[in-house]
């Protein structure tokens, strides 16, 4: 048995190609299946089976399209109310994939119908746990609905204990979530690998003997998750279509200006340093990187037309990333010089400073706006700062204080996006592009007194 990991760092997830040298099983493939096809070609194997651990909440699956393209059996829990043809599989059922024996194990918790798969090759085992048992923790249990969270958290505790009882201690563990995904909970580790035996001694879900304590602790530490999750399960149940990764023709200057003047969402992919220096008035900054699709999908209104502005390479990568969360067919203006893209368009800029710049320039009556999540703000914050989490900013614009706004987050990334959204709304902004640590930047007063993360400050 060989396991090939297909990493999607942008969403903190992994897919897997598991093969015996001839035929392969794919587990939890992302929508851009060309990466799986390439891995199978490189390994010289035929994909005969595709399996889902659960109906995903954080990305669109490529499982249906991959199975159709390869004529493969598509293993999906028989209890899932999907509207497409699949090979239903239930708890305890086994399927042979070449020399490999694949056993489904019901592990509810992340979702009600979650399955894990134990793959056996002559006594050597690998466990594919999806959003059940992660490295150091478990998948979050609040994505189905608030009314189900308590019961699912109890289920999660029971499930992971059952899973480790079913598998051998030396079995390699391969979760789908837990590498930066918002689907993980608690102290999930981003370790490169682990085994069932290692998790038995290090995972809090397995070392805590008190189920009620585990449940209370996990629920208390759940934080906000992206709003686009609400659309993923619905689309996955219906069966997503193939991803269109085509880069569109570049918009001409007149059309780009029209979109800006009409208030459409024009997204600048350049680095936040370049954006602050100068940009098309009315555009917003979503610097292309590993966090790009998560925050764009979380913040901007769902279903509205997007225009991406940036280099062809960045636009191409952004289209791929967005397709994974169901944002299809964005338009584009290809180029990194706003003036060249639209010579007659109005340009804008705003100051970008470090914490020393705040000390030197902040005046009485100015406001420090902290756009970190409420739980981050609750732990430690600049004295007197106002917390408006980035994912709440568009609907809370009216609550942002008047006057000059000094915008910060933990690293500068979210603050760059927030500053652009505030400027688009007509506000006077300064982007604090610097790290914030709990002890506080030098010379900046920090308040560490506990506050409730449940109530926005």
C-alpha positions as CSV (number, residue, x, y, z in Angstrom):
1,X,0.0,0.0,0.0
2,X,1.2,3.4,-0.9
3,X,-0.5,6.7,0.2
4,X,0.0,9.8,-1.8
5,X,-0.9,13.0,0.0
6,X,-2.5,15.8,-2.1
7,X,-2.3,18.9,0.0
8,X,-4.6,21.9,-0.3
9,X,-2.8,24.4,2.0
10,X,-5.2,27.2,1.0
11,X,-8.0,25.4,2.9
12,X,-5.9,23.4,5.4
13,X,-7.1,20.1,4.0
14,X,-5.6,16.9,2.5
15,X,-6.9,14.4,-0.1
16,X,-5.4,11.0,-0.6
17,X,-4.6,8.6,-3.4
18,X,-4.2,5.1,-1.9
19,X,-3.0,2.3,-4.2
20,X,-1.5,-1.1,-4.4
21,X,0.7,-0.4,-7.4
22,X,-2.0,-1.1,-9.9
23,X,-5.4,0.3,-8.8
24,X,-6.3,3.2,-6.5
25,X,-8.8,4.6,-4.1
26,X,-9.2,8.3,-3.8
27,X,-10.4,9.8,-0.5
28,X,-12.0,13.2,-0.1
29,X,-10.8,14.8,-3.4
30,X,-11.1,18.5,-3.9
31,X,-13.0,19.9,-6.8
32,X,-9.9,20.6,-9.0
33,X,-9.4,16.9,-9.8
34,X,-6.6,17.5,-12.3
35,X,-4.1,17.2,-9.4
36,X,-5.5,13.7,-8.6
37,X,-5.3,12.7,-12.2
38,X,-1.7,13.8,-12.3
39,X,-0.8,11.9,-9.2
40,X,-2.4,8.7,-10.6
41,X,-0.6,9.1,-13.9
42,X,2.7,9.6,-12.1
43,X,2.1,6.5,-10.0
44,X,1.0,4.4,-13.0
45,X,-2.3,3.4,-11.4
46,X,-5.9,3.2,-12.4
47,X,-8.5,4.9,-10.1
48,X,-11.3,2.4,-9.5
49,X,-12.9,3.8,-6.3
50,X,-13.5,7.3,-4.9
51,X,-14.7,7.7,-1.3
52,X,-16.1,10.5,0.8
53,X,-15.7,10.5,4.6
54,X,-18.6,13.1,4.8
55,X,-20.6,15.7,3.0
56,X,-18.0,18.5,3.3
57,X,-18.8,21.9,4.8
58,X,-15.6,23.7,3.9
59,X,-15.1,22.9,0.2
60,X,-16.8,21.5,-2.9
61,X,-16.0,17.9,-3.6
62,X,-14.5,16.6,-6.8
63,X,-15.6,13.1,-6.0
64,X,-18.6,12.8,-8.3
65,X,-16.8,14.2,-11.3
66,X,-13.7,12.2,-10.7
67,X,-15.7,8.9,-10.3
68,X,-17.6,9.7,-13.6
69,X,-14.4,10.5,-15.4
70,X,-12.7,7.2,-14.4
71,X,-15.8,5.0,-14.4
72,X,-15.0,4.4,-10.7
73,X,-17.3,3.3,-7.9
74,X,-18.3,6.3,-5.7
75,X,-18.5,5.3,-2.1
76,X,-20.8,7.6,-0.2
77,X,-22.7,6.9,3.1
78,X,-26.0,5.3,2.3
79,X,-27.6,7.6,4.8
80,X,-26.6,10.8,3.0
81,X,-29.6,12.2,1.1
82,X,-27.6,12.8,-2.1
83,X,-29.4,13.3,-5.5
84,X,-26.8,11.6,-7.6
85,X,-25.9,8.0,-8.3
86,X,-23.3,6.5,-5.9
87,X,-22.4,3.1,-4.4
88,X,-23.9,3.4,-0.9
89,X,-21.8,2.2,2.0
90,X,-22.6,1.6,5.6
91,X,-20.9,1.0,8.9
92,X,-18.8,-2.2,8.9
93,X,-19.1,-2.8,5.2
94,X,-15.9,-3.7,3.3
95,X,-14.9,-3.1,-0.3
96,X,-11.9,-4.6,-2.0
97,X,-9.7,-2.3,-4.1
98,X,-7.1,-4.5,-5.7
99,X,-4.9,-6.0,-2.9
100,X,-6.4,-3.5,-0.4
101,X,-9.4,-4.2,1.9
102,X,-11.3,-1.0,2.8
103,X,-13.6,-1.0,5.8
104,X,-16.1,1.8,6.6
105,X,-16.5,2.8,10.3
106,X,-19.3,5.1,11.3
107,X,-17.7,8.0,13.2
108,X,-20.5,10.6,13.7
109,X,-19.5,13.9,15.3
110,X,-18.2,16.2,12.6
111,X,-21.5,15.4,10.8
112,X,-24.2,12.9,11.7
113,X,-23.3,10.5,8.8
114,X,-19.5,10.8,9.0
115,X,-17.5,7.7,8.0
116,X,-13.9,6.8,8.5
117,X,-12.1,4.2,6.4
118,X,-9.6,1.6,7.6
119,X,-7.5,0.3,4.7
120,X,-5.7,-3.0,5.2
121,X,-2.9,-4.4,3.1
122,X,-2.0,-7.8,4.5
123,X,-2.1,-6.6,8.1
124,X,-0.6,-3.2,7.5
125,X,-3.2,-0.5,8.2
126,X,-3.9,3.1,7.3
127,X,-6.8,5.0,8.8
128,X,-8.5,7.8,6.8
129,X,-10.5,9.8,9.5
130,X,-11.8,12.8,7.6
131,X,-13.1,15.2,10.2
132,X,-13.2,12.7,13.0
133,X,-9.8,12.0,14.7
134,X,-7.3,14.7,13.8
135,X,-3.7,15.1,14.8
136,X,-4.0,16.3,18.4
137,X,-7.8,17.0,18.4
138,X,-11.0,16.3,16.5
139,X,-13.1,18.0,13.8
140,X,-15.5,20.7,15.0
141,X,-19.0,19.7,15.9
142,X,-21.0,22.9,15.4
143,X,-21.3,23.0,11.6
144,X,-24.6,21.1,11.3
145,X,-26.5,23.5,13.6
146,X,-26.5,24.9,17.0
147,X,-29.2,22.5,18.2
148,X,-27.1,19.5,17.2
149,X,-23.7,20.7,18.6
150,X,-24.0,19.1,22.1
151,X,-25.1,15.7,20.8
152,X,-22.5,15.7,18.0
153,X,-19.8,16.5,20.5
154,X,-20.7,13.6,22.6
155,X,-20.8,11.5,19.4
156,X,-17.4,12.7,18.4
157,X,-15.9,11.6,21.7
158,X,-17.5,8.1,21.4
159,X,-16.5,7.8,17.7
160,X,-12.8,8.5,18.1
161,X,-12.6,6.0,21.0
162,X,-14.3,3.4,18.8
163,X,-12.1,4.2,15.8
164,X,-8.8,3.6,17.8
165,X,-10.3,0.4,19.2
166,X,-11.0,-0.8,15.6
167,X,-7.5,0.1,14.3
168,X,-4.1,-1.2,15.1
169,X,-1.9,1.0,17.2
170,X,0.8,1.2,14.5
171,X,-1.8,2.2,11.8
172,X,-0.9,5.4,10.0
173,X,-3.5,8.1,10.5
174,X,-4.5,10.3,7.6
175,X,-7.1,13.0,8.5
176,X,-8.7,15.3,5.9
177,X,-8.9,18.3,8.2
178,X,-6.5,19.8,10.8
179,X,-3.8,21.5,8.8
180,X,-5.2,25.0,9.2
181,X,-8.8,24.2,8.3
182,X,-11.5,26.0,10.2
183,X,-13.1,22.5,10.3
184,X,-10.7,21.5,13.1
185,X,-11.3,22.3,16.7
186,X,-9.2,22.6,19.9
187,X,-5.4,22.2,19.8
188,X,-5.2,20.5,16.4
189,X,-1.6,20.0,15.3
190,X,-0.3,20.6,11.8
191,X,2.1,17.7,12.2
192,X,3.1,16.0,8.9
193,X,2.2,12.5,10.1
194,X,1.0,10.4,13.0
195,X,-0.2,7.0,14.1
196,X,-3.1,5.7,16.1
197,X,-0.7,4.8,18.9
198,X,0.7,8.4,19.0
199,X,-2.8,9.8,19.2
200,X,-3.6,7.5,22.1
201,X,-1.0,9.3,24.2
202,X,-1.3,12.9,22.9
203,X,-4.8,13.6,21.6
204,X,-7.0,15.3,24.2
205,X,-10.1,13.5,22.9
206,X,-8.4,10.2,23.8
207,X,-6.5,11.2,27.0
208,X,-9.4,12.9,28.7
209,X,-11.2,10.2,30.7
210,X,-14.2,12.5,31.4
211,X,-16.5,12.7,28.4
212,X,-18.5,15.6,29.9
213,X,-15.4,17.6,30.5
214,X,-14.2,17.0,27.0
215,X,-17.5,18.1,25.6
216,X,-17.7,21.3,27.6
217,X,-14.1,22.2,26.8
218,X,-14.5,21.6,23.1
219,X,-17.7,23.6,22.8
220,X,-16.3,26.5,24.9
221,X,-13.3,26.8,22.5
222,X,-15.2,26.8,19.2
223,X,-14.6,30.0,17.2
224,X,-16.2,31.7,14.2
225,X,-16.0,29.9,10.9
226,X,-16.4,31.1,7.3
227,X,-19.9,32.1,6.1
228,X,-19.5,30.3,2.8
229,X,-19.7,27.0,4.7
230,X,-23.4,27.4,4.6
231,X,-23.4,26.8,0.8
232,X,-20.9,23.8,0.7
233,X,-23.0,21.0,2.1
234,X,-26.1,21.9,0.0
235,X,-24.0,21.9,-3.2
236,X,-22.2,18.7,-2.3
237,X,-25.4,16.9,-1.6
238,X,-26.7,17.9,-5.0
239,X,-23.3,17.1,-6.7
240,X,-21.0,19.8,-7.9
241,X,-20.2,20.2,-11.5
242,X,-16.6,20.2,-12.8
243,X,-14.4,23.1,-12.0
244,X,-13.8,25.7,-14.8
245,X,-10.2,26.9,-14.4
246,X,-10.1,29.0,-17.6
247,X,-8.6,32.4,-17.3
248,X,-11.0,34.9,-19.0
249,X,-10.0,37.6,-21.5
250,X,-8.9,40.8,-19.8
251,X,-11.6,43.5,-19.4
252,X,-10.9,46.7,-21.3
253,X,-10.5,50.0,-19.4
254,X,-14.0,51.3,-20.1
255,X,-15.7,48.2,-18.7
256,X,-13.4,48.1,-15.6
257,X,-14.2,51.7,-14.9
258,X,-17.9,51.1,-15.3
259,X,-17.7,48.2,-12.7
260,X,-15.9,50.4,-10.3
261,X,-18.3,53.3,-10.7
262,X,-21.3,50.9,-10.3
263,X,-19.9,49.6,-7.0
264,X,-19.2,46.1,-8.2
265,X,-16.6,44.0,-6.4
266,X,-13.2,44.6,-8.0
267,X,-10.6,42.5,-6.1
268,X,-7.0,43.5,-6.2
269,X,-4.7,40.5,-5.8
270,X,-1.4,42.4,-5.5
271,X,0.6,42.5,-2.3
272,X,-0.9,44.7,0.4
273,X,2.1,47.0,0.3
274,X,1.5,47.7,-3.4
275,X,-2.2,48.2,-2.8
276,X,-1.7,50.7,-0.1
277,X,0.7,52.7,-2.3
278,X,-1.9,53.1,-5.0
279,X,-4.9,51.3,-6.4
280,X,-8.1,51.8,-8.4
281,X,-10.5,53.8,-6.2
282,X,-13.3,51.5,-5.1
283,X,-11.3,48.3,-5.4
284,X,-10.6,46.1,-2.4
285,X,-7.5,44.3,-1.3
286,X,-7.4,40.5,-1.0
287,X,-3.6,39.8,-1.3
288,X,-3.2,36.5,-3.1
289,X,-1.8,33.8,-0.7
290,X,-2.8,30.8,1.3
291,X,-5.6,32.7,3.1
292,X,-7.1,34.4,0.0
293,X,-10.1,32.2,-0.8
294,X,-11.0,31.7,2.8
295,X,-11.3,35.3,3.6
296,X,-12.8,36.4,0.3
297,X,-15.5,33.7,0.5
298,X,-16.1,34.7,4.1
299,X,-16.3,38.5,3.7
300,X,-17.8,39.4,0.3
301,X,-21.5,38.9,-0.5
302,X,-22.2,35.5,-1.8
303,X,-23.2,35.1,-5.5
304,X,-22.2,38.6,-6.7
305,X,-19.9,39.0,-9.8
306,X,-16.2,39.4,-9.0
307,X,-13.5,41.1,-11.1
308,X,-10.0,40.0,-10.2
309,X,-7.2,42.4,-10.8
310,X,-3.6,41.1,-10.9
311,X,-0.9,39.3,-12.8
312,X,-2.0,36.4,-15.0
313,X,-0.3,33.9,-12.6
314,X,-2.1,35.3,-9.6
315,X,-5.4,35.4,-11.4
316,X,-5.0,31.8,-12.6
317,X,-4.2,30.6,-9.0
318,X,-7.1,32.7,-7.6
319,X,-9.6,31.1,-10.0
320,X,-8.5,27.6,-8.9
321,X,-8.8,28.5,-5.3
322,X,-12.2,30.1,-5.6
323,X,-13.5,27.1,-7.6
324,X,-12.9,24.9,-4.6
325,X,-15.5,26.9,-2.6
326,X,-18.0,27.3,-5.4
327,X,-17.1,30.8,-6.6
328,X,-17.1,30.3,-10.4
329,X,-16.4,32.3,-13.5
330,X,-14.9,35.5,-12.1
331,X,-13.9,38.2,-14.6
332,X,-10.4,39.6,-14.7
333,X,-8.3,42.6,-15.6
334,X,-4.8,41.2,-16.2
335,X,-2.0,43.4,-15.1
336,X,-0.3,44.8,-12.0
337,X,-0.3,48.6,-12.9
338,X,-3.7,50.1,-12.1
339,X,-3.0,53.2,-14.2
340,X,-2.2,51.1,-17.3
341,X,-5.3,48.9,-16.8
342,X,-7.6,52.0,-16.6
343,X,-5.7,55.2,-17.5
344,X,-8.7,57.5,-16.8
345,X,-9.8,55.8,-13.6
346,X,-9.5,57.5,-10.2
347,X,-6.7,56.2,-8.0
348,X,-6.4,56.1,-4.3
349,X,-3.9,55.2,-1.5
350,X,-3.6,55.2,2.3
351,X,-0.8,55.2,4.8
352,X,0.7,52.0,5.9
353,X,2.7,52.0,9.2
354,X,4.2,49.9,11.9
355,X,3.5,50.3,15.6
356,X,6.1,53.0,15.8
357,X,4.0,54.9,13.3
358,X,1.0,54.6,15.5
359,X,2.9,56.1,18.4
360,X,4.2,58.9,16.3
361,X,1.0,59.7,14.4
362,X,-2.2,58.7,16.2
363,X,-4.0,61.8,17.4
364,X,-6.7,62.3,20.1
365,X,-10.0,61.3,18.7
366,X,-8.5,58.7,16.3
367,X,-9.6,55.1,16.9
368,X,-7.7,51.8,16.7
369,X,-9.9,49.2,15.0
370,X,-9.0,45.6,15.8
371,X,-10.3,43.3,13.1
372,X,-9.3,40.0,14.7
373,X,-11.9,37.5,15.8
374,X,-13.7,38.2,19.0
375,X,-11.8,35.4,20.8
376,X,-8.5,36.8,19.8
377,X,-9.6,40.3,21.0
378,X,-10.8,38.8,24.3
379,X,-7.4,37.4,25.0
380,X,-5.3,40.6,24.6
381,X,-5.9,43.9,22.9
382,X,-4.7,47.5,22.5
383,X,-6.1,49.5,25.3
384,X,-9.1,51.5,24.0
385,X,-9.3,49.6,20.7
386,X,-12.7,48.8,19.1
387,X,-13.2,45.2,17.9
388,X,-15.0,44.8,14.6
389,X,-14.0,41.3,13.3
390,X,-13.2,41.4,9.6
391,X,-15.9,38.9,8.8
392,X,-18.5,41.2,10.4
393,X,-17.2,44.4,9.0
394,X,-19.4,44.9,6.0
395,X,-22.6,44.5,8.0
396,X,-21.3,46.6,10.9
397,X,-19.9,49.6,8.9
398,X,-22.4,51.9,10.6
399,X,-21.1,51.0,14.0
400,X,-17.5,51.9,13.3
401,X,-16.6,55.2,15.1
402,X,-16.2,58.4,13.2
403,X,-12.8,60.0,12.6
404,X,-9.5,58.5,11.5
405,X,-9.2,54.7,11.8
406,X,-6.0,52.9,12.6
407,X,-6.7,49.3,11.5
408,X,-4.8,46.3,12.8
409,X,-5.0,42.5,13.1
410,X,-2.4,39.9,14.2
411,X,0.0,40.1,11.2
412,X,-1.3,42.8,8.8
413,X,-3.1,40.6,6.3
414,X,-6.6,41.0,7.5
415,X,-6.0,44.6,8.4
416,X,-5.1,45.3,4.8
417,X,-8.4,43.9,3.6
418,X,-10.3,45.8,6.3
419,X,-8.6,49.1,5.5
420,X,-9.5,48.7,1.8
421,X,-13.2,48.0,2.7
422,X,-13.3,50.9,5.1
423,X,-11.8,53.3,2.5
424,X,-14.3,52.0,-0.1
425,X,-17.0,53.0,2.3
426,X,-15.5,56.5,2.4
427,X,-13.5,56.3,5.7
428,X,-10.1,57.8,6.5
429,X,-7.8,54.8,7.2
430,X,-4.3,53.9,8.2
431,X,-3.2,50.3,7.7
432,X,-1.1,49.0,10.6
433,X,0.9,46.4,8.8
434,X,2.7,44.8,11.8
435,X,2.5,41.8,14.1
436,X,0.5,42.1,17.3
437,X,1.6,39.9,20.2
438,X,-0.2,39.4,23.4
439,X,2.5,41.2,25.4
440,X,1.9,44.2,23.2
441,X,4.1,46.1,20.8
442,X,6.8,48.3,22.3
443,X,5.3,51.5,23.8
444,X,1.6,50.4,23.1
445,X,-0.7,50.0,26.1
446,X,-2.3,46.5,26.1
447,X,-5.3,45.3,28.0
448,X,-5.2,41.6,29.0
449,X,-8.2,41.6,31.3
450,X,-10.6,38.8,30.2
451,X,-13.7,39.8,28.2
452,X,-16.4,37.7,26.8
453,X,-15.7,36.6,23.2
454,X,-19.3,35.9,22.7
455,X,-20.3,39.6,22.7
456,X,-18.7,41.8,20.0
457,X,-16.9,44.7,21.7
